[in-house]
Amino acid sequence: MVIALLVVCAWSPGAARAEDIVEEVATGEGITPDAARDDALRKALEQGGRVEISSYSQVDDFVLIRDTIYSRADGIISDYKILDQGAGMGGLYFCKIRAKVSKTAIASSWGEVQNVLDQIGRPGIMVLIDEYIDGVPESSSILESKIEERLIKSGFDVYAGQQVRALAEVESRAAESEGNTARLQAIARDFGTQIFITGTAHANAAGMEQPYGVPLAMYNCDCVVKMYYTDTARLIASESEPHWRGGARGHRSASKQAGKTALANAGAQIVDKVYRTCMRQWATRISAGGEIQLIVEGVNMKEALAIKKKLRTIKGIDRVNGPSFNNGIATYRIKATMTAETLVEYLVEDDWTVMFEVFDLKLNRIQARKPGSG
């Protein structure tokens, strides 16, 4: 009897759950207390799931999926305690936590991200940053290149570089000068991207300095980078570095090399901000759906309102805004805890097919038309 009892305990569900959970202590840093906490959660997930995640190392898009999992750490780790937090070195904050990491949750999250990538492919991103030294536009952008490099290493499909820039340069600068993101959105859509990043960086002469007797031309730099969803043009984030300095040896205060150094210094900071934001938004988008745009062509107002009423019956849709109606095209902005790909699974079945047929699917946009109107 004793032996039988031991065997039952060894295979009990409770024992299996205990083996699934590992406890980790991790310390994170960030420019805000929340950023420090998120960094600590990411590190705890990385430590606790090292073996499980490394087992996927031969999978296609390993780096992209891994970084997406890390970006979702605050959703995967639900049980943690803050042990210490406060101001740290260099103006940063720190946060030390004890967290319980579930290996099953990591595996489940990995499968979810893998499934989304199988359906829609790698996320595409376009990067267009205008840089100026002493008010003169540069033909190539240091900041743009740094952002591209970081995203490419993580597995994103980046549609930028000199060839794309040459095609889009006039439109992008006109768009910026007029404050019109619609032009940039159109460019990004032409390249099939889900996200576009744009911004400006300025480096201006700031006098001479002579540390240790060595003459240096000094420059101040500021930059602003904004990130949008291509399909909706909704602003995801705006990151900035208001004041960075850089210098280069020389006897004149005007120095392009010093300006480039200042831009590079600012870039080292803002690239990390942009990357973390991009990963966080991408992770949120594929897991929670966020805002989905549904565009239906060839319907009248009565039919458009009937579609809205029916959309509200779908579990997981929190709110349906619209429709905005123009020349037989109804546009809905749907707040949902699902991806566009999941929503489409509903819209191609049963009596939905009588109302419209889906002909295009992007990360957060669905296009459809009334049967017989195409």
C-alpha positions as CSV (number, residue, x, y, z in Angstrom):
1,M,0.0,0.0,0.0
2,V,2.8,2.4,0.8
3,I,4.5,1.7,-2.5
4,A,1.3,2.2,-4.4
5,L,0.7,5.6,-2.6
6,L,4.2,6.8,-3.6
7,V,3.6,5.9,-7.2
8,V,0.3,7.8,-7.3
9,C,2.0,10.9,-5.7
10,A,4.8,10.8,-8.2
11,W,2.4,11.0,-11.1
12,S,-0.2,13.4,-9.6
13,P,-1.2,16.5,-11.5
14,G,0.1,18.7,-8.7
15,A,3.6,17.2,-9.0
16,A,3.6,17.8,-12.7
17,R,2.6,21.4,-12.2
18,A,5.4,21.9,-9.6
19,E,7.9,20.7,-12.1
20,D,6.6,23.1,-14.7
21,I,7.3,26.2,-12.5
22,V,10.7,27.6,-11.8
23,E,11.4,30.5,-9.5
24,E,13.9,33.2,-10.6
25,V,15.3,36.4,-9.1
26,A,16.2,39.0,-11.7
27,T,17.1,42.7,-11.7
28,G,16.1,45.0,-14.6
29,E,17.0,48.6,-15.6
30,G,15.0,51.2,-17.6
31,I,14.5,54.8,-18.2
32,T,11.2,54.6,-16.1
33,P,10.2,52.4,-13.2
34,D,7.8,50.5,-15.4
35,A,10.5,50.0,-18.0
36,A,12.8,48.6,-15.3
37,R,10.1,46.3,-14.1
38,D,9.4,45.0,-17.6
39,D,13.2,44.5,-18.1
40,A,13.3,42.4,-14.9
41,L,10.4,40.3,-16.1
42,R,12.1,39.7,-19.4
43,K,15.3,38.6,-17.7
44,A,13.4,36.3,-15.4
45,L,11.6,34.7,-18.3
46,E,14.9,34.4,-20.2
47,Q,16.6,32.7,-17.1
48,G,13.6,30.4,-16.3
49,G,13.0,29.4,-19.9
50,R,16.6,29.1,-21.1
51,V,16.4,25.4,-21.8
52,E,13.0,25.4,-23.4
53,I,13.8,28.3,-25.6
54,S,17.2,26.9,-26.7
55,S,15.4,23.8,-27.8
56,Y,13.8,25.9,-30.6
57,S,17.1,27.2,-31.9
58,Q,16.8,25.4,-35.2
59,V,13.3,26.8,-35.9
60,D,12.9,29.3,-38.7
61,D,12.6,32.9,-37.4
62,F,14.0,31.8,-34.0
63,V,15.4,35.2,-33.0
64,L,12.1,37.0,-34.0
65,I,10.0,34.5,-32.0
66,R,12.3,34.5,-29.1
67,D,12.4,38.3,-28.8
68,T,8.6,38.4,-29.2
69,I,8.3,36.0,-26.3
70,Y,10.6,38.2,-24.2
71,S,8.5,41.2,-25.1
72,R,5.4,39.5,-23.8
73,A,7.0,38.6,-20.5
74,D,4.6,40.8,-18.5
75,G,1.7,38.7,-19.9
76,I,3.4,35.3,-19.5
77,I,4.6,35.8,-16.0
78,S,1.6,36.5,-13.8
79,D,3.1,35.6,-10.4
80,Y,6.0,37.9,-9.3
81,K,7.0,40.0,-6.3
82,I,9.0,43.2,-6.4
83,L,11.9,42.8,-3.9
84,D,13.5,46.2,-4.4
85,Q,13.3,49.2,-6.8
86,G,14.4,52.8,-7.1
87,A,16.8,55.2,-8.9
88,G,20.0,53.6,-10.2
89,M,23.1,54.8,-12.0
90,G,23.2,57.2,-14.9
91,G,19.6,58.4,-14.5
92,L,18.2,54.9,-14.9
93,Y,15.8,53.1,-12.6
94,F,16.2,49.5,-11.3
95,C,13.8,46.8,-10.2
96,K,14.5,43.5,-8.6
97,I,11.9,40.8,-8.6
98,R,11.2,37.2,-7.6
99,A,9.1,35.6,-10.3
100,K,7.6,32.2,-11.0
101,V,8.1,31.2,-14.6
102,S,5.9,28.5,-16.3
103,K,7.6,26.4,-18.9
104,T,4.2,25.4,-20.3
105,A,3.2,29.1,-20.7
106,I,6.5,29.6,-22.7
107,A,5.7,26.7,-25.0
108,S,2.1,27.8,-25.5
109,S,3.3,31.4,-26.3
110,W,5.9,30.1,-28.7
111,G,3.3,28.0,-30.6
112,E,1.0,31.0,-30.8
113,V,3.7,33.3,-32.3
114,Q,4.8,30.6,-34.6
115,N,1.3,30.1,-35.9
116,V,0.8,33.8,-36.6
117,L,4.1,33.9,-38.5
118,D,3.1,30.9,-40.5
119,Q,-0.2,32.7,-41.5
120,I,1.1,36.2,-42.2
121,G,4.9,35.9,-42.6
122,R,7.5,38.1,-41.0
123,P,6.3,41.6,-40.1
124,G,7.5,44.2,-42.6
125,I,8.8,47.6,-41.5
126,M,9.8,50.6,-43.5
127,V,12.3,53.1,-41.9
128,L,12.7,56.7,-43.3
129,I,14.6,59.1,-41.1
130,D,15.7,62.6,-42.4
131,E,19.0,63.9,-40.9
132,Y,20.4,67.4,-41.0
133,I,23.8,68.8,-40.1
134,D,23.7,72.6,-39.6
135,G,20.4,72.6,-41.4
136,V,21.7,70.8,-44.5
137,P,20.0,67.4,-45.3
138,E,22.3,64.4,-45.4
139,S,22.1,62.0,-48.3
140,S,22.3,59.0,-45.9
141,S,21.0,58.6,-42.4
142,I,23.0,57.2,-39.5
143,L,20.0,56.8,-37.3
144,E,18.0,55.1,-40.1
145,S,20.8,52.6,-40.7
146,K,21.1,51.8,-36.9
147,I,17.4,51.1,-36.6
148,E,17.4,49.0,-39.8
149,E,20.3,47.0,-38.5
150,R,18.7,46.2,-35.2
151,L,15.4,45.2,-36.7
152,I,17.1,43.0,-39.4
153,K,19.1,41.1,-36.8
154,S,15.9,40.3,-35.0
155,G,14.2,38.8,-38.1
156,F,12.0,41.7,-39.4
157,D,11.7,42.2,-43.1
158,V,13.0,45.8,-43.4
159,Y,11.9,47.7,-46.5
160,A,14.2,50.7,-46.6
161,G,17.9,51.3,-47.5
162,Q,19.1,53.6,-50.3
163,Q,17.1,52.2,-53.1
164,V,13.8,52.6,-51.4
165,R,14.9,55.9,-50.0
166,A,15.6,57.2,-53.4
167,L,12.1,56.3,-54.6
168,A,10.3,57.7,-51.5
169,E,12.6,60.7,-50.6
170,V,10.5,63.4,-52.2
171,E,7.2,62.1,-50.9
172,S,8.5,61.5,-47.4
173,R,10.0,65.0,-47.0
174,A,6.9,66.6,-48.4
175,A,4.8,64.6,-46.0
176,E,6.9,65.6,-43.1
177,S,6.9,69.3,-44.0
178,E,3.1,69.3,-44.3
179,G,2.6,67.1,-41.3
180,N,0.7,64.6,-43.6
181,T,1.3,61.0,-42.5
182,A,-1.1,59.8,-45.3
183,R,1.6,60.2,-47.9
184,L,4.1,58.1,-45.8
185,Q,1.3,55.6,-45.2
186,A,0.8,55.2,-48.9
187,I,4.5,54.7,-49.5
188,A,4.7,52.1,-46.7
189,R,1.6,50.3,-48.0
190,D,3.1,50.1,-51.5
191,F,6.0,48.1,-50.0
192,G,3.6,45.8,-48.2
193,T,4.8,46.7,-44.7
194,Q,2.8,46.5,-41.4
195,I,4.7,49.2,-39.6
196,F,6.4,52.4,-40.8
197,I,8.9,54.4,-38.8
198,T,9.8,58.0,-39.6
199,G,11.4,61.0,-38.0
200,T,14.0,63.7,-38.1
201,A,17.4,64.2,-36.5
202,H,19.3,67.5,-36.3
203,A,22.9,68.2,-35.4
204,N,24.0,71.8,-35.0
205,A,27.3,73.4,-34.1
206,A,27.7,74.2,-30.4
207,G,31.1,75.9,-30.2
208,M,34.6,74.7,-29.5
209,E,36.1,72.9,-26.4
210,Q,39.7,72.1,-25.5
211,P,39.7,69.2,-23.1
212,Y,43.4,68.4,-22.2
213,G,44.4,71.0,-24.7
214,V,42.9,69.2,-27.7
215,P,40.6,71.4,-29.8
216,L,37.2,69.8,-30.4
217,A,34.3,71.0,-32.5
218,M,31.2,70.2,-30.5
219,Y,27.7,69.6,-31.8
220,N,24.3,69.3,-30.2
221,C,21.8,66.8,-31.5
222,D,18.1,66.1,-31.1
223,C,15.9,63.6,-32.8
224,V,12.3,62.4,-32.8
225,V,11.1,59.1,-34.2
226,K,7.5,58.1,-34.7
227,M,6.1,54.7,-35.4
228,Y,2.7,54.0,-37.1
229,Y,0.6,51.0,-38.2
230,T,0.6,51.1,-42.0
231,D,-3.0,50.0,-42.5
232,T,-4.6,52.5,-40.1
233,A,-1.9,55.2,-39.8
234,R,-2.5,55.0,-36.1
235,L,0.4,56.4,-34.1
236,I,2.0,53.6,-32.0
237,A,4.7,55.6,-30.3
238,S,6.8,58.7,-30.4
239,E,10.3,58.5,-29.0
240,S,12.8,61.3,-28.7
241,E,16.3,62.3,-27.5
242,P,16.2,66.0,-26.9
243,H,19.9,66.7,-26.2
244,W,23.0,64.8,-27.1
245,R,26.5,66.0,-27.7
246,G,29.3,64.8,-29.8
247,G,32.6,66.2,-31.0
248,A,35.6,65.7,-33.3
249,R,39.1,67.1,-33.5
250,G,39.4,70.3,-35.5
251,H,40.0,74.0,-35.4
252,R,36.7,75.1,-36.9
253,S,33.3,75.0,-35.1
254,A,31.6,73.8,-38.3
255,S,32.5,70.1,-38.6
256,K,30.4,67.5,-40.4
257,Q,32.4,64.8,-38.6
258,A,31.4,66.3,-35.3
259,G,27.8,66.4,-36.4
260,K,27.9,62.8,-37.4
261,T,29.4,61.9,-34.0
262,A,26.5,63.7,-32.2
263,L,24.0,61.9,-34.4
264,A,25.6,58.5,-33.7
265,N,25.6,59.2,-29.9
266,A,21.9,60.1,-30.0
267,G,21.2,57.1,-32.2
268,A,22.7,54.6,-29.7
269,Q,20.1,55.7,-27.2
270,I,17.0,56.0,-29.4
271,V,17.5,52.8,-31.3
272,D,17.0,50.8,-28.1
273,K,13.9,52.8,-27.3
274,V,12.5,52.2,-30.8
275,Y,13.4,48.5,-30.8
276,R,11.7,47.8,-27.4
277,T,8.6,49.7,-28.5
278,C,8.5,47.9,-31.8
279,M,8.8,44.5,-30.2
280,R,6.2,45.3,-27.5
281,Q,3.7,46.6,-30.1
282,W,4.3,43.7,-32.4
283,A,3.9,41.2,-29.5
284,T,0.7,43.0,-28.4
285,R,-0.7,43.0,-31.9
286,I,-0.3,39.3,-32.5
287,S,-1.6,38.3,-29.1
288,A,-4.4,40.7,-28.3
289,G,-5.3,42.0,-31.7
290,G,-5.8,45.6,-30.7
291,E,-7.6,47.7,-33.4
292,I,-8.6,45.9,-36.5
293,Q,-9.8,47.7,-39.6
294,L,-12.5,46.1,-41.7
295,I,-13.2,47.6,-45.1
296,V,-16.3,46.3,-47.0
297,E,-16.9,47.5,-50.6
298,G,-20.1,47.6,-52.5
299,V,-22.6,47.9,-49.7
300,N,-25.4,50.4,-48.9
301,M,-25.9,52.1,-45.6
302,K,-28.6,49.6,-44.5
303,E,-26.2,46.7,-45.2
304,A,-23.3,48.4,-43.5
305,L,-25.3,48.9,-40.3
306,A,-26.4,45.2,-40.4
307,I,-22.8,44.2,-40.6
308,K,-22.0,46.3,-37.6
309,K,-24.8,44.8,-35.6
310,K,-23.6,41.3,-36.5
311,L,-20.0,42.1,-35.7
312,R,-21.0,42.9,-32.1
313,T,-22.2,39.4,-31.6
314,I,-18.7,37.9,-32.1
315,K,-17.1,36.9,-28.8
316,G,-13.8,38.7,-28.3
317,I,-15.0,42.0,-30.0
318,D,-15.2,44.7,-27.4
319,R,-16.3,47.6,-29.6
320,V,-17.1,48.4,-33.2
321,N,-16.6,52.0,-34.3
322,G,-18.1,53.2,-37.5
323,P,-18.9,52.5,-40.1
324,S,-17.5,55.5,-41.9
325,F,-19.3,55.4,-45.3
326,N,-18.0,56.8,-48.6
327,N,-19.1,55.8,-52.1
328,G,-20.3,52.3,-51.2
329,I,-17.3,51.6,-49.0
330,A,-17.9,51.0,-45.3
331,T,-14.9,51.1,-42.9
332,Y,-15.1,49.8,-39.4
333,R,-12.5,50.1,-36.6
334,I,-12.9,47.1,-34.4
335,K,-11.4,46.8,-30.9
336,A,-10.9,43.2,-30.2
337,T,-8.9,40.7,-28.1
338,M,-8.0,38.7,-31.2
339,T,-5.9,39.1,-34.3
340,A,-7.3,40.0,-37.7
341,E,-6.4,36.5,-38.8
342,T,-8.5,35.0,-36.1
343,L,-11.4,37.3,-36.9
344,V,-11.3,36.2,-40.5
345,E,-12.0,32.7,-39.4
346,Y,-15.4,33.9,-38.4
347,L,-16.0,36.1,-41.4
348,V,-15.6,33.3,-44.0
349,E,-18.1,31.0,-42.6
350,D,-21.9,30.6,-42.3
351,D,-24.1,33.5,-43.2
352,W,-21.2,36.0,-43.2
353,T,-20.5,34.8,-46.8
354,V,-23.9,36.1,-47.8
355,M,-23.1,39.6,-46.5
356,F,-19.6,39.9,-48.0
357,E,-16.5,37.9,-49.1
358,V,-13.0,38.5,-47.8
359,F,-10.3,39.1,-50.5
360,D,-7.4,40.5,-48.6
361,L,-5.9,40.1,-45.1
362,K,-3.0,42.0,-43.5
363,L,-1.8,42.1,-39.9
364,N,-4.5,44.5,-38.7
365,R,-6.7,45.1,-41.8
366,I,-9.3,43.0,-43.5
367,Q,-10.7,43.9,-46.9
368,A,-14.0,42.4,-48.2
369,R,-16.6,43.1,-50.9
370,K,-20.3,42.4,-51.3
371,P,-20.7,39.3,-53.4
372,G,-21.1,40.2,-57.1
373,S,-19.8,43.8,-56.6
374,G,-16.2,43.1,-57.6
